[in-house]
Every structure is written in structure tokens, then in C-alpha cells.
Amino acid sequence: MRYRRLTLVLFFLLIPAVAVGGALLFREKHYAWISLCVTVLTCLPIFYDFERRETGAAELMVLSVLTSLSVAGRFLFAWLPGFKPVTAITVITALWLGAEPGFIVGSMTALLSNFYFGQGPWTPFQMFAWGLLGGLAGLLAKPLRRHKLLLCLYGIFAGVFFSMVMDLFSTFWMGETFTLKRYLALAGSALPLTIEYAVSNVIFLLALTGPIGDKLDRIRGKYGLFREHETDPDDIRAFAPDESTE
């Protein structure tokens, strides 16, 4: 009940108040400040709901390890700006543990890794984009686990979506107002990076879904973790290597 009340207050009171207040208080770049505040407020209900749950130490450890893997992956491929395993690990987390853990791993990866890459007003947008991609993957978990083609298409969608969100951030912060012309120009200039990121998502999803999904399945079964998000053991077969016998 409190979670629903907080969500209603955010979306029907605080976010409209931020929009009006930002337009009145900030004469320069008010679109940028409003978008930043709205992005932060949108993430709050998820973190509040996760915080109020009685999450055990074992579940927190699993999420910490997955977040660490995602952060380490971003560090490891820092020399390739558009080639990162962050989305793949976030999506895999959501597929096997649920939408909320997926959101947490994606958003926390952006926050923690940016202590190295640099914190700034872009961080909430990255937290929102990666978190939302994890949350949505959790909602679509069953078909994505069972069909490799759908998972690949989701990886492409994720690359395009993340790029669009960050292009939106750049548009807000480059001028005092939002213009479609500027946004399309930025999106066009970022197209090679968007394609690289979408392709890398597919590569990492195909490479990591089987091994990580299998480990998460075993951990859930052995220790009884994340029971609210049930999975079918047969789902992993779509990503397991062929075991042909002669």
C-alpha cells in the first residue's frame, strides 16, 4: 500500500511540481534540470520497494556479485566505447531473478562504474535506461528465455533504446530548449556507436545467457532464493550447447 501511495504521489504530484517549478526557477536549461529531476524521481519507487522488502543476505550477495561482474565488464571493455556486457548481464539477471533485481543491477552498475568513468548529470539517465531495460526484460522473461531469436531482438532494441535516452540527455544539456533537429542530428552522429552497442548486446547475450543462467538456476534451486520469480528449468536448454552423441 505504501509503495502504491509513493508511486501515486511521485507521478501525480512531485513530477508535475518539478516540471512547473523547473520552468519557473531555471531560466537557462530548464528542460535539462526538469528531465534530470524526473529521471531521479522515476527510479525512486523501485529502490523504495526493494529497500522495504526483507531481502536476505544471500540474495544481496548474489545481486552484489552480478553488479560487480557488470561493473568489471564495463571496465574491461573501456577501450571500446560501444562494446559493453552491462546490458547483457542486466537482462540475464532479470530473466532468472525478476524485474526488480534486473532494475537494481542495471541502475547500480551505472552509479558504481561512474565513480571511475566520471559522475555527472548523465548518471541518472544511465541508471534509468539500464534499470528500465532490466525491468522490462523481467516482465518479458518467459518468452525471452525460451526463444533465442527474441532475446537477440531484445538486445538490438536495448542498444537503440539506451542510445536514444542518452541522445535525449545530450540534447537537453546542449541548449536551453529541446529541439527535434538537434536530437536527430545527435542521433545520426551516434548511429555507428548505436549499431556497435546493439551488436555487442547480441554477442554478450548469446555468450553469457547459458553459463550465467545455468548458475543462477542452480543457486535458486539449492538455496531457495528469489522464489517469487519462478522459472522453468527447461528454459536454459535454448542456450545450452548441443550435446550430440555418436
Legacy VTK file of the C-alpha trace (Angstrom):
# vtk DataFile Version 3.0
C-alpha trace
ASCII
DATASET POLYDATA
POINTS 246 float
0.000 0.000 0.000
2.795 2.441 0.888
4.562 1.615 -2.375
1.422 2.439 -4.351
0.928 5.672 -2.430
4.513 6.717 -3.066
4.137 5.961 -6.768
0.919 7.977 -7.000
2.472 10.903 -5.124
5.510 10.853 -7.410
3.678 10.667 -10.715
0.702 12.897 -9.914
2.234 15.434 -7.515
6.034 15.602 -7.381
6.815 15.173 -11.085
4.255 17.818 -12.205
5.560 20.105 -9.435
9.121 19.619 -10.671
8.063 20.388 -14.239
6.313 23.625 -13.243
8.955 24.660 -10.697
11.819 23.986 -13.097
10.216 26.122 -15.791
9.772 28.976 -13.303
13.075 28.793 -11.425
15.571 27.915 -14.143
15.654 30.362 -16.994
18.542 28.563 -18.660
18.433 24.860 -19.464
15.191 24.329 -17.566
14.439 21.334 -19.787
17.722 19.780 -18.650
17.043 20.286 -14.945
13.448 19.072 -15.243
14.471 15.933 -17.133
17.203 15.208 -14.570
14.794 15.531 -11.618
12.084 13.487 -13.329
14.583 10.720 -14.110
15.700 10.540 -10.478
12.109 10.554 -9.187
11.131 7.788 -11.597
13.798 5.487 -10.128
12.788 6.122 -6.502
9.745 3.761 -6.304
11.854 0.785 -7.412
14.561 1.468 -4.840
11.967 2.103 -2.142
10.173 -1.167 -2.872
13.465 -3.078 -2.881
14.546 -1.460 0.398
11.319 -2.279 2.235
11.434 -5.952 1.253
13.012 -8.421 3.639
15.869 -9.286 1.315
18.177 -11.888 2.818
21.957 -11.646 2.940
22.288 -14.448 0.382
20.100 -12.624 -2.158
22.017 -9.391 -1.587
25.261 -11.301 -2.152
24.000 -12.676 -5.478
22.968 -9.198 -6.639
26.302 -7.774 -5.464
28.234 -10.374 -7.449
26.173 -9.754 -10.595
26.595 -5.980 -10.228
30.335 -6.447 -9.721
30.548 -8.576 -12.866
28.687 -5.908 -14.813
30.906 -3.112 -13.483
34.049 -5.160 -14.166
32.843 -5.835 -17.686
32.417 -2.130 -18.301
35.949 -1.526 -17.017
37.395 -4.360 -19.105
35.957 -3.023 -22.365
36.540 0.664 -21.591
38.729 0.910 -24.685
35.689 0.040 -26.842
33.036 2.699 -26.054
30.104 0.827 -27.608
31.114 -2.722 -26.717
29.928 -3.498 -23.179
28.381 -6.510 -21.367
26.341 -4.313 -18.995
23.015 -4.723 -20.771
23.524 -8.461 -21.217
24.249 -9.093 -17.524
21.361 -6.818 -16.520
18.954 -8.667 -18.815
20.150 -12.104 -17.705
19.659 -11.067 -14.078
16.092 -10.038 -14.850
15.348 -13.219 -16.799
16.282 -15.502 -13.911
15.765 -13.371 -10.795
12.976 -10.960 -11.740
12.281 -7.440 -12.962
13.223 -5.681 -9.728
16.668 -7.342 -9.357
17.267 -6.570 -13.036
16.486 -2.906 -12.442
18.745 -2.815 -9.372
21.724 -4.411 -11.142
21.387 -2.161 -14.200
21.000 1.098 -12.295
23.666 0.291 -9.689
26.126 -0.631 -12.441
25.793 2.866 -13.878
26.161 4.519 -10.467
29.163 2.484 -9.277
31.098 2.331 -12.545
30.782 6.090 -12.991
32.992 6.600 -9.946
35.679 5.552 -12.420
34.237 6.841 -15.709
33.010 10.095 -14.137
29.875 11.137 -12.286
27.647 13.829 -13.696
24.078 14.686 -14.705
24.261 11.849 -17.225
24.457 9.248 -14.440
20.714 9.258 -13.554
19.872 8.858 -17.240
22.178 5.846 -17.489
20.713 4.426 -14.269
17.205 4.887 -15.638
17.984 3.424 -19.082
19.841 0.310 -17.900
17.445 -0.177 -14.997
14.385 0.075 -17.227
15.859 -2.372 -19.723
16.380 -4.834 -16.865
12.880 -4.295 -15.518
11.268 -4.753 -18.919
13.288 -7.920 -19.547
11.967 -9.295 -16.269
8.401 -8.683 -17.392
9.106 -10.448 -20.699
11.205 -13.163 -19.064
9.290 -16.249 -20.197
9.376 -15.667 -23.988
12.907 -14.241 -23.872
14.216 -17.297 -22.014
12.577 -19.729 -24.396
13.369 -18.124 -27.766
16.910 -17.171 -28.681
15.748 -15.018 -31.614
13.515 -12.903 -29.370
16.385 -12.400 -26.940
18.639 -11.247 -29.780
15.967 -8.809 -30.972
15.650 -7.513 -27.426
19.410 -6.967 -27.361
19.153 -4.863 -30.524
16.210 -2.940 -29.081
18.176 -2.350 -25.865
21.108 -0.880 -27.765
18.866 1.501 -29.689
16.838 2.457 -26.597
19.903 3.208 -24.468
21.384 5.349 -27.228
18.106 7.239 -27.671
17.907 8.021 -23.942
21.483 9.308 -23.849
20.949 11.336 -27.041
17.940 12.862 -25.304
20.159 13.808 -22.361
22.728 15.379 -24.707
20.012 17.369 -26.458
18.733 18.769 -23.168
22.177 19.794 -21.946
23.489 21.302 -25.171
20.903 24.061 -25.373
18.295 25.971 -23.426
15.391 24.184 -25.103
14.709 20.842 -26.707
14.714 20.825 -30.493
13.923 17.827 -32.656
16.502 18.951 -35.209
19.302 18.851 -32.636
18.122 15.498 -31.312
18.047 13.917 -34.780
21.488 15.356 -35.540
22.922 13.837 -32.355
21.188 10.520 -33.004
22.574 10.461 -36.538
26.120 11.220 -35.417
25.871 8.482 -32.764
24.496 5.890 -35.209
27.791 3.926 -35.597
28.106 3.692 -31.800
24.450 2.658 -31.522
24.969 -0.142 -34.044
28.118 -1.276 -32.240
26.300 -1.333 -28.922
23.323 -3.252 -30.317
25.618 -5.838 -31.908
27.628 -6.189 -28.701
24.410 -6.802 -26.758
23.555 -9.706 -29.039
27.080 -11.146 -28.789
27.192 -10.963 -24.995
23.656 -12.307 -24.608
24.452 -15.331 -26.771
27.737 -15.914 -24.957
26.627 -15.328 -21.355
22.960 -16.311 -21.094
23.639 -20.047 -20.988
26.503 -20.089 -18.442
25.149 -17.386 -16.107
21.552 -18.548 -16.419
22.567 -22.091 -15.529
24.474 -20.877 -12.445
21.561 -18.699 -11.306
19.167 -21.609 -11.771
21.325 -23.806 -9.567
21.702 -21.118 -6.896
17.964 -20.528 -6.793
17.246 -24.246 -6.513
19.927 -25.007 -3.942
19.384 -22.076 -1.590
15.738 -21.245 -2.298
16.429 -17.656 -3.389
14.175 -15.315 -5.370
11.249 -17.724 -5.119
8.760 -15.041 -6.134
10.181 -15.249 -9.671
9.658 -18.833 -10.832
11.498 -20.203 -13.843
11.213 -23.382 -15.864
14.419 -25.449 -15.823
13.831 -26.284 -19.484
14.226 -22.602 -20.430
18.011 -22.881 -20.262
18.006 -25.535 -22.998
17.539 -22.876 -25.674
21.021 -21.564 -24.851
22.794 -24.780 -23.905
25.312 -26.231 -26.382
24.192 -29.179 -28.435
25.039 -32.482 -26.804
25.058 -34.868 -29.719
26.131 -38.418 -29.144
27.772 -40.526 -31.743
LINES 1 247
246 0 1 2 3 4 5 6 7 8 9 10 11 12 13 14 15 16 17 18 19 20 21 22 23 24 25 26 27 28 29 30 31 32 33 34 35 36 37 38 39 40 41 42 43 44 45 46 47 48 49 50 51 52 53 54 55 56 57 58 59 60 61 62 63 64 65 66 67 68 69 70 71 72 73 74 75 76 77 78 79 80 81 82 83 84 85 86 87 88 89 90 91 92 93 94 95 96 97 98 99 100 101 102 103 104 105 106 107 108 109 110 111 112 113 114 115 116 117 118 119 120 121 122 123 124 125 126 127 128 129 130 131 132 133 134 135 136 137 138 139 140 141 142 143 144 145 146 147 148 149 150 151 152 153 154 155 156 157 158 159 160 161 162 163 164 165 166 167 168 169 170 171 172 173 174 175 176 177 178 179 180 181 182 183 184 185 186 187 188 189 190 191 192 193 194 195 196 197 198 199 200 201 202 203 204 205 206 207 208 209 210 211 212 213 214 215 216 217 218 219 220 221 222 223 224 225 226 227 228 229 230 231 232 233 234 235 236 237 238 239 240 241 242 243 244 245
